[in-house]
Amino acid sequence: MLAPPPVLMVNCPDMATPSSPSQSAEDYLERIQELIEEKGYARVVDIASSLQVKQASVTSMVQKLGELGYLNYEKYRGLMLTEKGKQVATNIQRRHETLSRFFSLFGLDPETQKQDIEGIEHHLGAETVEILADLARFFEESPETLKQFLKSRKRGK
C-alpha cells in the first residue's frame, strides 16, 4: 500500500505580517476565493491557468501567502483560505463588484470595465469605494438624474 503524499502545511502565525498584502497577493487571494466558490477547491494549476502565469510563480506566491497567514496549502490537495485570507479576498471582491456596478451605469463595455477595474481597484481606499457605492446607489435610485448626466456628457463631446 502506498503512503499518502506528504502534506506541506504553510501557515506560520509567528512571522511578521504586513498591514496589508501586495496588489499581486490581493489578486491571488481574490482568484483563489473565486475558484473555491466555483469549483469547491483551488489548485496551483487552476490558479496559474486563470491568471496566465507559470505554476512555479503560483507556488512561490502560495508559499508566501501561507507564511503570512492568508492560506493553508496542502501539497497535492489544494488551498484553503484562512479567515484572514477570506477577509482580504472578500474585501477585494466587494471593491471589484462596486466598481463594476458603478461603471456599468455609464454604459462602459465589459472589456473596458475589466481593464479599468484591474488598473485602479488596488489603489482606492475604503472611503473612496464607499463613496462610489453611494453614488452608484444614488444614480440607481434616481434614473432621471442619471439620464440627465449621460445626456450632458453627449453634448460636451
N, CA and C of each residue as an Amber inpcrd file, in Angstrom:
protein
   471
   0.8330000  -1.1740000   0.0000000   0.0000000   0.0000000   0.0000000
   0.8850000   1.2460000   0.0000000   0.5510000   2.1980000  -0.8540000
   1.3380000   3.4210000  -0.9490000   1.0370000   4.3490000   0.2110000
   2.0740000   5.0040000   0.6660000   1.8940000   6.0050000   1.7240000
   1.2370000   7.2310000   1.1110000   0.4220000   7.9420000   1.8870000
  -0.1860000   9.1550000   1.3450000   0.8900000  10.1830000   1.0350000
   0.6170000  11.0670000   0.0780000   1.6210000  12.0780000  -0.2740000
   1.9040000  12.9700000   0.9280000   3.1300000  13.4880000   0.9980000
   3.4510000  14.3630000   2.1170000   2.5900000  15.6180000   2.0790000
   2.2720000  16.1250000   3.2470000   1.4580000  17.3340000   3.3510000
   2.3510000  18.4520000   3.8470000   2.4150000  19.5070000   3.0960000
   3.1930000  20.6700000   3.4740000   2.2240000  21.7250000   3.9770000
   2.2410000  21.9700000   5.2570000   1.3620000  22.9890000   5.8290000
   2.1600000  24.2760000   5.9480000   1.7090000  25.3030000   5.2920000
   2.3970000  26.5760000   5.3510000   1.4600000  27.5730000   6.0010000
   1.7140000  27.8810000   7.2150000   0.9470000  28.8940000   7.9290000
   1.6930000  29.1610000   9.2230000   2.5430000  30.1370000   9.1690000
   3.3990000  30.4260000  10.3080000   2.9000000  31.6890000  10.9880000
   2.0510000  31.5590000  12.0190000   1.4710000  32.7280000  12.6370000
   2.4790000  33.6080000  13.3590000   3.6640000  33.0730000  13.6430000
   4.6260000  33.8900000  14.3670000   5.4670000  34.7740000  13.4520000
   5.2720000  34.6660000  12.1450000   6.0230000  35.5190000  11.2220000
   5.4190000  36.9130000  11.2040000   6.2720000  37.8990000  10.9870000
   5.7860000  39.2690000  10.8860000   4.8890000  39.3900000   9.6640000
   3.7750000  40.0530000   9.8210000   2.8570000  40.2170000   8.6960000
   2.6970000  41.6950000   8.4020000   2.7290000  42.0570000   7.1240000
   2.4870000  43.4500000   6.7700000   1.0340000  43.8020000   7.0530000
   0.7690000  45.0920000   7.1550000  -0.5950000  45.5160000   7.4700000
  -1.5700000  45.1540000   6.3570000  -1.0830000  45.0740000   5.1400000
  -1.9570000  44.6520000   4.0460000  -1.1180000  43.9730000   2.9770000
  -1.7220000  43.0360000   2.2500000  -0.9770000  42.3100000   1.2180000
  -0.7000000  43.1910000  -0.0010000   0.2540000  42.7680000  -0.8110000
   0.5710000  43.4890000  -2.0410000  -0.5820000  43.3590000  -3.0350000
  -0.5270000  44.1640000  -4.0820000  -1.5550000  44.0880000  -5.1290000
  -1.5910000  42.7020000  -5.7460000  -0.4180000  42.1660000  -6.0080000
  -0.3340000  40.8300000  -6.5970000  -0.9270000  39.7910000  -5.6480000
  -0.6050000  39.8990000  -4.3660000  -1.1500000  38.9650000  -3.3750000
  -2.6670000  39.0800000  -3.3230000  -3.1900000  40.3070000  -3.3890000
  -4.6420000  40.5030000  -3.3970000  -5.2670000  39.8080000  -4.6080000
  -4.6210000  39.9230000  -5.7680000  -5.1410000  39.2640000  -6.9750000
  -5.1920000  37.7520000  -6.7870000  -4.1380000  37.2010000  -6.2050000
  -4.1150000  35.7560000  -5.9550000  -5.2140000  35.3610000  -4.9730000
  -5.3380000  36.0940000  -3.8770000  -6.3620000  35.7560000  -2.8800000
  -7.7630000  35.8370000  -3.4790000  -8.0020000  36.8760000  -4.2730000
  -9.3040000  37.0240000  -4.9300000  -9.5700000  35.8320000  -5.8540000
  -8.5750000  35.4540000  -6.6470000  -8.7720000  34.3620000  -7.5950000
  -8.9380000  33.0270000  -6.8730000  -8.1840000  32.8150000  -5.8030000
  -8.3230000  31.5740000  -5.0350000  -9.7460000  31.4700000  -4.4950000
 -10.2530000  32.5670000  -3.9340000 -11.6210000  32.5470000  -3.4030000
 -12.6300000  32.2690000  -4.5160000 -12.4530000  32.8980000  -5.6680000
 -13.3710000  32.6660000  -6.7850000 -13.3530000  31.1950000  -7.2140000
 -12.1790000  30.6070000  -7.2910000 -12.0800000  29.1910000  -7.6730000
 -12.7530000  28.2930000  -6.6430000 -12.5430000  28.5930000  -5.3690000
 -13.1740000  27.7940000  -4.3210000 -14.6960000  27.9130000  -4.4290000
 -15.1890000  29.1150000  -4.6950000 -16.6360000  29.3130000  -4.8390000
 -17.1750000  28.5970000  -6.0770000 -16.3980000  28.6070000  -7.1790000
 -16.8400000  27.9870000  -8.4300000 -16.7380000  26.4670000  -8.3980000
 -15.5920000  25.9590000  -7.9170000 -15.3000000  24.5350000  -8.0530000
 -15.2700000  23.7760000  -6.7310000 -15.2190000  24.5030000  -5.6310000
 -15.1110000  23.8490000  -4.3340000 -13.6700000  23.6540000  -3.8840000
 -12.7170000  24.0040000  -4.7400000 -11.3030000  23.8640000  -4.4070000
 -10.4900000  24.7910000  -5.3060000  -9.2490000  25.0210000  -4.9110000
  -8.3240000  25.8010000  -5.7330000  -6.9940000  25.0680000  -5.7500000
  -6.5180000  24.7820000  -6.9450000  -5.2190000  24.1220000  -7.1050000
  -4.2680000  25.0660000  -7.8240000  -2.9930000  24.8400000  -7.6300000
  -1.9680000  25.6740000  -8.2560000  -2.1670000  25.7260000  -9.7700000
  -2.4360000  24.5870000 -10.3890000  -2.5990000  24.5390000 -11.8390000
  -3.7760000  25.4050000 -12.2900000  -4.8650000  25.4120000 -11.5300000
  -6.0440000  26.2120000 -11.8820000  -5.7590000  27.7090000 -11.7460000
  -5.0390000  28.0620000 -10.7010000  -4.6940000  29.4700000 -10.4850000
  -3.7750000  29.9500000 -11.5950000  -2.7640000  29.1480000 -11.9180000
  -1.8180000  29.5110000 -12.9770000  -2.5520000  29.7170000 -14.3030000
  -3.4560000  28.8180000 -14.6100000  -4.2080000  28.9100000 -15.8550000
  -5.0770000  30.1650000 -15.8890000  -5.7880000  30.4270000 -14.8130000
  -6.7170000  31.5590000 -14.8200000  -6.0090000  32.9110000 -14.7540000
  -4.8440000  32.9640000 -14.1070000  -4.0940000  34.2270000 -14.0340000
  -3.0550000  34.3450000 -15.1460000  -2.9460000  33.2820000 -15.9510000
  -1.9940000  33.2380000 -17.0640000  -0.5590000  33.4840000 -16.5960000
  -0.1650000  32.7340000 -15.5610000   1.2040000  32.7750000 -15.0540000
   1.7100000  31.3410000 -14.9330000   2.9950000  31.2040000 -14.6990000
   3.5910000  29.8720000 -14.5700000   3.2580000  29.2670000 -13.2120000
   3.1590000  27.9390000 -13.1920000   2.8570000  27.2450000 -11.9490000
   3.9080000  27.5250000 -10.8820000   5.1580000  27.6700000 -11.2850000
   6.2220000  27.9610000 -10.3140000   5.9820000  29.3070000  -9.6320000
   5.4740000  30.2770000 -10.3830000   5.1620000  31.5930000  -9.8050000
   4.0340000  31.4710000  -8.7940000   3.0300000  30.6740000  -9.1310000
   1.9050000  30.4670000  -8.2270000   2.3860000  29.7720000  -6.9550000
   3.1990000  28.7410000  -7.1130000   3.7020000  28.0150000  -5.9460000
   4.4670000  28.9490000  -5.0170000   5.2960000  29.8060000  -5.5940000
   6.0640000  30.7600000  -4.7920000   5.1410000  31.7110000  -4.0360000
   4.1360000  32.2490000  -4.7240000   3.2050000  33.1820000  -4.0770000
   2.3730000  32.4700000  -3.0190000   1.9430000  31.2630000  -3.3110000
   1.1440000  30.4940000  -2.3620000   1.9380000  30.2640000  -1.0720000
   3.2070000  29.9510000  -1.2190000   4.0400000  29.7430000  -0.0410000
   4.1750000  31.0310000   0.7750000   4.3520000  32.1580000   0.0810000
   4.4350000  33.4470000   0.7800000   3.1250000  33.7680000   1.4920000
   2.0100000  33.5490000   0.8030000   0.7000000  33.8260000   1.4060000
   0.4610000  32.9310000   2.6200000   0.9300000  31.7100000   2.5440000
   0.8220000  30.8020000   3.6840000   1.6550000  31.2850000   4.8540000
   2.8790000  31.7120000   4.5620000   3.7660000  32.2170000   5.6100000
   3.1830000  33.4490000   6.2910000   2.4280000  34.2280000   5.5330000
   1.8180000  35.4510000   6.0750000   0.4660000  35.1890000   6.7220000
   0.0300000  33.9350000   6.7170000  -1.2040000  33.5730000   7.4030000
  -2.4820000  33.7680000   6.6100000  -2.3870000  33.9060000   5.2800000
  -3.5730000  34.1210000   4.4550000  -4.2010000  32.8180000   3.9580000
  -3.4230000  31.7430000   3.9330000  -3.9740000  30.4740000   3.4660000
  -3.1880000  29.3070000   4.0220000  -3.8090000  28.1510000   3.9220000
  -3.1490000  26.8900000   4.2350000  -3.0080000  26.1560000   2.9150000
  -1.8120000  25.6740000   2.6710000  -1.5120000  24.9720000   1.4290000
  -1.1670000  23.5290000   1.7550000  -1.9310000  22.6300000   1.2100000
  -1.6420000  21.2130000   1.3760000  -1.1960000  20.6850000   0.0200000
   0.0760000  20.3410000  -0.0600000   0.6250000  19.8740000  -1.3250000
  -0.2050000  18.7030000  -1.8450000  -0.5380000  18.7350000  -3.1190000
  -1.3390000  17.7230000  -3.8180000  -2.8230000  17.7710000  -3.4730000
  -3.2360000  18.6460000  -2.5910000  -4.6540000  18.6740000  -2.1980000
  -5.3350000  19.9990000  -2.5220000  -4.6280000  21.0680000  -2.4630000
  -5.2490000  22.3520000  -2.7640000  -5.0500000  23.3730000  -1.6690000
  -5.7450000  24.4530000  -1.8090000  -5.5740000  25.6070000  -0.9400000
  -6.8600000  25.9240000  -0.2020000  -6.7010000  26.3820000   1.0060000
  -7.8370000  26.8410000   1.7940000  -7.4580000  28.1900000   2.3840000
  -8.3100000  29.1730000   2.1980000  -8.0530000  30.4790000   2.7820000
  -8.3110000  30.4370000   4.2830000  -7.4580000  31.1300000   5.0220000
  -7.7070000  31.3100000   6.4440000  -8.7510000  32.4130000   6.5890000
  -9.2060000  32.6630000   7.7920000 -10.1610000  33.7650000   7.9930000
  -9.5540000  35.0800000   7.5180000  -8.2800000  35.2730000   7.7950000
  -7.5680000  36.4810000   7.3580000  -7.5650000  36.5690000   5.8250000
  -7.2960000  35.4510000   5.1600000  -7.2990000  35.4230000   3.6970000
  -8.6770000  35.6440000   3.1090000  -9.6920000  35.0350000   3.7480000
 -11.0740000  35.2220000   3.2890000 -11.4910000  36.6810000   3.4040000
 -11.0780000  37.3240000   4.4830000 -11.4450000  38.7300000   4.6860000
 -10.8540000  39.6120000   3.5920000  -9.5860000  39.4120000   3.2770000
  -8.9500000  40.1950000   2.2100000  -9.6330000  39.9110000   0.8770000
  -9.8330000  38.6380000   0.5590000 -10.4510000  38.2670000  -0.7220000
 -11.8630000  38.8340000  -0.8410000 -12.6290000  38.7570000   0.2370000
 -13.9950000  39.2880000   0.2270000 -13.9900000  40.7940000   0.0220000
 -13.0700000  41.4890000   0.6750000 -12.9700000  42.9430000   0.5040000
 -12.6210000  43.3070000  -0.9330000 -11.7110000  42.5500000  -1.5380000
 -11.3340000  42.8080000  -2.9310000 -12.5190000  42.5230000  -3.8540000
 -13.2440000  41.4260000  -3.5940000 -14.4180000  41.1070000  -4.4150000
 -15.4690000  42.2070000  -4.3070000 -15.7070000  42.7010000  -3.1010000
 -16.6920000  43.7830000  -2.9190000 -16.2610000  45.0440000  -3.6530000
 -14.9740000  45.3730000  -3.5440000 -14.4460000  46.5490000  -4.2390000
 -14.6420000  46.3800000  -5.7370000 -14.3230000  45.1940000  -6.2410000
 -14.4670000  44.8970000  -7.6630000 -15.9350000  45.0200000  -8.0960000
 -16.8400000  44.4370000  -7.3110000 -18.2710000  44.4960000  -7.6250000
 -18.7940000  45.9310000  -7.6020000 -18.3390000  46.7130000  -6.6360000
 -18.7640000  48.1140000  -6.5490000 -18.3200000  48.8820000  -7.7790000
 -17.0600000  48.7070000  -8.1720000 -16.5560000  49.4140000  -9.3500000
 -17.2760000  48.9620000 -10.6170000 -17.5450000  47.6780000 -10.7250000
 -18.2660000  47.1620000 -11.8890000 -19.6810000  47.7400000 -11.9420000
 -20.3310000  47.7550000 -10.8160000 -21.6850000  48.3150000 -10.7350000
 -21.6860000  49.7950000 -11.1210000 -20.7050000  50.5210000 -10.6120000
 -20.5920000  51.9480000 -10.8950000 -20.3600000  52.1920000 -12.3790000
 -19.3620000  51.5150000 -12.9590000 -19.0360000  51.7350000 -14.3710000
 -20.1450000  51.2670000 -15.2990000 -20.8730000  50.2410000 -14.9060000
 -21.9790000  49.7400000 -15.7290000 -23.0590000  50.7950000 -15.9320000
 -23.2360000  51.6500000 -14.9550000 -24.2550000  52.6990000 -15.0620000
 -24.0120000  53.6160000 -16.2570000 -22.7590000  53.7440000 -16.6450000
 -22.4090000  54.7090000 -17.6810000 -22.2040000  54.0740000 -19.0440000
 -22.5870000  52.7990000 -19.1540000 -22.5670000  52.1340000 -20.4430000
 -21.1930000  51.7220000 -20.9360000 -20.2200000  51.6230000 -20.0560000
 -18.9060000  51.1670000 -20.4880000 -18.9740000  49.6850000 -20.8410000
 -18.3020000  49.3290000 -21.9360000 -18.3380000  47.9250000 -22.3440000
 -17.5770000  47.0720000 -21.3230000 -17.9510000  45.7940000 -21.2220000
 -17.3620000  44.9100000 -20.2010000 -15.8360000  44.8160000 -20.2570000
 -15.2460000  44.8100000 -21.4410000 -13.7840000  44.6860000 -21.5390000
 -13.0970000  45.9470000 -21.0160000 -13.6360000  47.1140000 -21.3490000
 -13.0850000  48.3640000 -20.8210000 -13.2170000  48.3960000 -19.3090000
 -14.3890000  47.9920000 -18.8150000 -14.5930000  47.9320000 -17.3670000
 -13.5540000  47.0450000 -16.7060000 -13.3720000  45.8630000 -17.2720000
 -12.4400000  44.9000000 -16.6840000 -11.0340000  45.4900000 -16.6020000
 -10.5620000  46.0670000 -17.6950000  -9.2190000  46.6450000 -17.7200000
  -9.0970000  47.8110000 -16.7460000 -10.0980000  48.6750000 -16.7210000
 -10.0490000  49.8310000 -15.8270000 -10.1100000  49.4140000 -14.3580000
 -10.9790000  48.4640000 -14.0620000 -11.1080000  47.9940000 -12.6790000
  -9.8030000  47.3630000 -12.2190000  -9.2110000  46.5160000 -13.0500000
  -7.9330000  45.8940000 -12.6860000  -6.8570000  46.9580000 -12.4720000
  -6.9570000  48.0490000 -13.2210000  -5.9650000  49.1110000 -13.1060000
  -6.0850000  49.9550000 -11.8520000  -7.3120000  50.0920000 -11.3230000
  -7.4890000  51.0070000 -10.1850000  -7.9240000  50.3560000  -8.8870000
  -8.4220000  49.1320000  -8.9270000  -9.0510000  48.5670000  -7.7320000
  -8.1270000  48.4910000  -6.5240000  -6.8410000  48.3610000  -6.7390000
  -5.9120000  48.2450000  -5.6130000  -5.4420000  49.6010000  -5.0990000
  -5.8250000  50.6540000  -5.7880000  -5.3430000  51.9870000  -5.4310000
  -6.3890000  52.8450000  -4.7350000  -7.5690000  52.3200000  -4.5680000
  -8.6430000  53.0890000  -3.9490000  -8.7900000  52.7140000  -2.4830000
  -8.9190000  53.7320000  -1.6590000  -9.1470000  53.4940000  -0.2480000
 -10.5920000  53.0940000   0.0070000 -10.8240000  52.5540000   1.1960000
 -12.1640000  52.0860000   1.5640000 -13.1880000  53.2170000   1.4960000
 -12.8060000  54.4050000   1.9270000 -13.7540000  55.5320000   1.9070000
 -14.1310000  55.9130000   0.4720000 -13.1640000  55.8780000  -0.4250000
 -13.4370000  56.1940000  -1.8300000 -14.3870000  55.1660000  -2.4400000
 -14.1550000  53.8910000  -2.1550000 -15.0290000  52.8350000  -2.6740000
 -16.4350000  53.0000000  -2.1090000 -16.5230000  53.3710000  -0.8450000
 -17.8310000  53.5990000  -0.2220000 -18.5640000  54.7550000  -0.8970000
 -17.8460000  55.8150000  -1.2360000 -18.4560000  56.9500000  -1.9340000
 -18.9560000  56.5250000  -3.3120000 -18.1530000  55.7210000  -4.0220000
 -18.5860000  55.2380000  -5.3380000 -19.8160000  54.3420000  -5.2240000
 -19.8750000  53.5320000  -4.1760000 -21.0620000  52.6880000  -3.9490000
 -22.2780000  53.5660000  -3.6880000 -22.0930000  54.6050000  -2.8750000
 -23.1980000  55.5240000  -2.5880000 -23.6530000  56.2530000  -3.8550000
 -22.6810000  56.6620000  -4.6720000 -23.0170000  57.3600000  -5.9150000
 -23.7430000  56.4180000  -6.8810000 -23.3000000  55.1760000  -6.9590000
 -23.9880000  54.1900000  -7.8010000 -25.4240000  54.0160000  -7.3190000
 -25.5940000  53.8730000  -6.0160000 -26.9370000  53.7120000  -5.4440000
 -27.7880000  54.9450000  -5.7400000 -27.1950000  56.1330000  -5.6270000
 -27.9180000  57.3690000  -5.9080000 -28.4350000  57.3770000  -7.3500000
 -27.5540000  57.0470000  -8.3000000 -27.9680000  57.0290000  -9.7040000
 -28.9910000  55.9310000  -9.9740000 -28.8420000  54.7740000  -9.3090000
 -29.8100000  53.6890000  -9.4870000 -31.1890000  54.0920000  -8.9740000
 -31.2080000  54.8620000  -7.9040000 -32.4830000  55.2960000  -7.3180000
 -33.0180000  56.5670000  -7.9670000 -32.1840000  57.2060000  -8.8000000
 -32.5700000  58.4420000  -9.4810000 -32.2660000  58.3160000 -10.9740000
 -32.9890000  57.4480000 -11.6750000 -32.6730000  57.2010000 -13.0840000
 -32.7750000  58.4510000 -13.9590000 -33.6580000  59.3760000 -13.6030000
 -33.7650000  60.6110000 -14.3970000 -32.4960000  61.4480000 -14.2780000
 -31.9180000  61.4800000 -13.0900000 -30.6720000  62.2160000 -12.8840000
 -29.5490000  61.5680000 -13.6890000 -29.5140000  60.2410000 -13.7040000
 -28.5170000  59.5300000 -14.4930000 -28.6940000  59.8580000 -15.9750000
 -29.9380000  59.8620000 -16.4510000 -30.1950000  60.2010000 -17.8580000
 -29.7010000  61.6080000 -18.1770000 -29.9740000  62.5480000 -17.2570000
 -29.5080000  63.9320000 -17.4660000 -27.9850000  63.9770000 -17.5410000
 -27.3340000  63.2480000 -16.6580000 -25.8740000  63.2260000 -16.6620000
 -25.3500000  62.6630000 -17.9770000 -25.8940000  61.5220000 -18.3980000
 -25.4400000  60.8980000 -19.6380000 -25.6940000  61.8040000 -20.8390000
 -26.8220000  62.4910000 -20.8270000 -27.1620000  63.4220000 -21.8970000
 -26.1670000  64.5940000 -21.9130000 -25.8280000  65.1020000 -20.7360000
 -24.8790000  66.2280000 -20.6600000 -23.4950000  65.8400000 -21.1750000
 -23.1290000  64.6010000 -20.9920000 -21.8280000  64.1300000 -21.4890000
 -21.8140000  64.1060000 -23.0110000 -22.9330000  63.7190000 -23.6090000
 -23.0070000  63.6390000 -25.0780000 -22.9260000  65.0320000 -25.6850000
 -23.5160000  66.0190000 -25.0110000 -23.4700000  67.3940000 -25.5110000
 -22.0670000  67.9450000 -25.4720000 -21.3020000  67.5150000 -24.4920000
 -19.9520000  68.0430000 -24.3170000 -18.9270000  67.4720000 -25.2820000
 -19.3240000  66.4700000 -26.0280000 -18.3550000  65.8230000 -26.9550000
 -18.3420000  66.4910000 -28.2980000
